[in-house]
Amino acid sequence: MVTQRVLITGGAGQVATLLRPRLVRPGRVLRLLDVRPPAEHPPTGGTAAPAEEIVSGSVTDLDAMVEACRDVDAIVHLGGQSREAGVEEVLRLNAYGTYCVLEAARRAGVRRVVLASSNHAAGFQGRDLAPDGDLPAAVPARPDTLYGWSKVAVEAAGQLYADRFGLDVICLRIGLWFPTPPGLRGLAMWLSPDDGARLVEACLATTGRGFRMVWGISRNTRRWWSLAEGEEIGYFPRDDAEEYAAQLVAEHGEPDFVGDPVLNRVGGQWCDVPLGESY
Ligand SMILES: NC(=O)c1ccc[n+]([C@@H]2O[C@H](COP(=O)([O-])OP(=O)(O)OC[C@H]3O[C@@H](n4cnc5c(N)ncnc54)[C@H](O)[C@@H]3O)[C@@H](O)[C@H]2O)c1
C-alpha cells in the first residue's frame, strides 16, 4: 500500500541519484520527474530498489506539473539549471520553473515543498558576519552569479507561497552535495550523501510549519555556517569532511577559511566567474 508519494523534480540529476537509494521506506513511492531519463538502477548500497514512478516532463510546463502533483504528499524540487548560465536560461528554468512547481502544488493540494536553493544565493556574504562560525541560514541574499540571483527568486517564491497560501516551504541553501568533498572549500561546505538524505527526511517529517531556510551542510569540523536552523527541523548531520582533509591538504595546501579572500566568502570562487557564461 502506498502511504507516501514524494515528487522529486530533476529526478535524473546528480543529487536525486544520491537520494534515491537512501529514501527507500516501506510504503513510500518516489515519483521522479525530469526532461531526461534517470539512471535505471542507481547504486543501492545493499538496500532494496526503491518504488519509483518515472515522469518525463519539464518544470516549466505548468499543466504537466499539476498532473505530476496528483496524489503527491510532498515535493523535493531539484530540477533546473544547476550552474552559471545565460540570463534567460537561469530565469526560465529556475525562477519560472519554481513558480510552476509551487503553483502546481497549490492547485493539487500538496502542502509541503522542499526547494533546492544554493549557497550562491548569498555568495558575497562573508565570514566577517560569522565571527563565531555560525552564519545564520537566513542571512540576507547577496548572489554571486546570475544562477545565484535565480536562486534568490526561488527562495522569494517559496516565501510568497508560504505567506499567501500557507504552504510549508523549506529552502535548502545547499553547500557542496557530492559523494566526497570536491576541493578545499568542501572541507567547510560539504553535504555528504547520507546527511543529504537525513536533511530531506527531516524536511519531510518536521511538524514545523511555514517558511524556513536551512543550510545544507554536514557536521564539518571547519564549517562556519549554522546548523541551528537544521536542528530545529530535526536535521542532525553525522558526517565530517575532515575525514578527507589529509588528502585534500596534501594536494592543495592548508586552507584558511578566515583570511583567504576566496575561501572566506560563502560563494568562494563563484564570486569571480564571468557572469552568464557556462563554464
Ligand atoms: N550539487 C550541489 O552541490 C548543489 C549545490 C547547491 C545547489 N544545488 C541545487 O540542487 C539541485 C540539484 O543539483 P544537482 O547537482 O543534482 O544538479 P544536476 O544538474 O545534476 O541535476 C539537475 C537536473 O534537473 C534536470 N532539469 C533541467 N531542466 C529541467 C526542466 N526544465 N524540467 C525538469 N528537470 C530539468 C536536469 O536534466 C538534471 O537531471 C539544483 O537545483 C542545484 O541548483 C546543488
The ligand as a Tripos MOL2 file, in Angstrom:
@<TRIPOS>MOLECULE
LIG
   44    48     1     0     0
SMALL
NO_CHARGES

@<TRIPOS>ATOM
      1 N1         25.0750   19.5290   -6.0440 N.am      1 LIG1
      2 C1         25.3430   20.5880   -5.2990 C.2       1 LIG1
      3 O1         26.3590   20.6600   -4.6320 O.2       1 LIG1
      4 C2         24.3690   21.7460   -5.2540 C.ar      1 LIG1
      5 C3         24.7520   22.9160   -4.5690 C.ar      1 LIG1
      6 C4         23.8530   23.9510   -4.4830 C.ar      1 LIG1
      7 C5         22.5950   23.8410   -5.0550 C.ar      1 LIG1
      8 N2         22.2860   22.6940   -5.7400 N.ar      1 LIG1
      9 C6         20.9490   22.6260   -6.3730 C.3       1 LIG1
     10 O2         20.4090   21.3230   -6.1480 O.3       1 LIG1
     11 C7         19.6650   20.9150   -7.2760 C.3       1 LIG1
     12 C8         20.1870   19.5650   -7.7810 C.3       1 LIG1
     13 O3         21.5490   19.7160   -8.1240 O.3       1 LIG1
     14 P1         22.3220   18.6030   -8.9670 P.3       1 LIG1
     15 O4         23.7440   18.6900   -8.5900 O.co2     1 LIG1
     16 O5         21.6250   17.3120   -8.8620 O.co2     1 LIG1
     17 O6         22.1690   19.1880  -10.4340 O.3       1 LIG1
     18 P2         22.0790   18.3650  -11.7890 P.3       1 LIG1
     19 O7         22.3890   19.3670  -12.8770 O.co2     1 LIG1
     20 O8         22.8560   17.1190  -11.7290 O.co2     1 LIG1
     21 O9         20.5290   17.9750  -11.8670 O.3       1 LIG1
     22 C9         19.5290   18.8640  -12.2830 C.3       1 LIG1
     23 C10        18.5080   18.0460  -13.0440 C.3       1 LIG1
     24 O10        17.4700   18.9250  -13.4810 O.3       1 LIG1
     25 C11        17.0650   18.4730  -14.7400 C.3       1 LIG1
     26 N3         16.3720   19.5340  -15.4630 N.ar      1 LIG1
     27 C12        16.9070   20.5500  -16.1950 C.ar      1 LIG1
     28 N4         15.9410   21.2640  -16.7390 N.ar      1 LIG1
     29 C13        14.7650   20.7250  -16.3410 C.ar      1 LIG1
     30 C14        13.4120   21.0290  -16.5860 C.ar      1 LIG1
     31 N5         13.0730   22.0710  -17.3680 N.pl3     1 LIG1
     32 N6         12.4620   20.2640  -16.0220 N.ar      1 LIG1
     33 C15        12.7930   19.1980  -15.2500 C.ar      1 LIG1
     34 N7         14.0680   18.8430  -14.9920 N.ar      1 LIG1
     35 C16        15.0440   19.6050  -15.5410 C.ar      1 LIG1
     36 C17        18.3510   18.0530  -15.4420 C.3       1 LIG1
     37 O11        18.0700   17.1890  -16.5460 O.3       1 LIG1
     38 C18        19.0730   17.3740  -14.3120 C.3       1 LIG1
     39 O12        18.8190   15.9840  -14.2870 O.3       1 LIG1
     40 C19        19.7760   22.0310   -8.3050 C.3       1 LIG1
     41 O13        18.6360   22.8670   -8.1670 O.3       1 LIG1
     42 C20        21.0060   22.7780   -7.8800 C.3       1 LIG1
     43 O14        20.9710   24.1360   -8.2930 O.3       1 LIG1
     44 C21        23.1310   21.6570   -5.8570 C.ar      1 LIG1
@<TRIPOS>BOND
     1     1     2 1
     2     2     3 2
     3     2     4 1
     4     4     5 ar
     5     4    44 ar
     6     5     6 ar
     7     6     7 ar
     8     7     8 ar
     9     8     9 1
    10     8    44 ar
    11     9    10 1
    12     9    42 1
    13    10    11 1
    14    11    12 1
    15    11    40 1
    16    12    13 1
    17    13    14 1
    18    14    15 2
    19    14    16 1
    20    14    17 1
    21    17    18 1
    22    18    19 2
    23    18    20 1
    24    18    21 1
    25    21    22 1
    26    22    23 1
    27    23    24 1
    28    23    38 1
    29    24    25 1
    30    25    26 1
    31    25    36 1
    32    26    27 ar
    33    26    35 ar
    34    27    28 ar
    35    28    29 ar
    36    29    30 ar
    37    29    35 ar
    38    30    31 1
    39    30    32 ar
    40    32    33 ar
    41    33    34 ar
    42    34    35 ar
    43    36    37 1
    44    36    38 1
    45    38    39 1
    46    40    41 1
    47    40    42 1
    48    42    43 1
@<TRIPOS>SUBSTRUCTURE
     1 LIG1         1 GROUP 0 **** ****
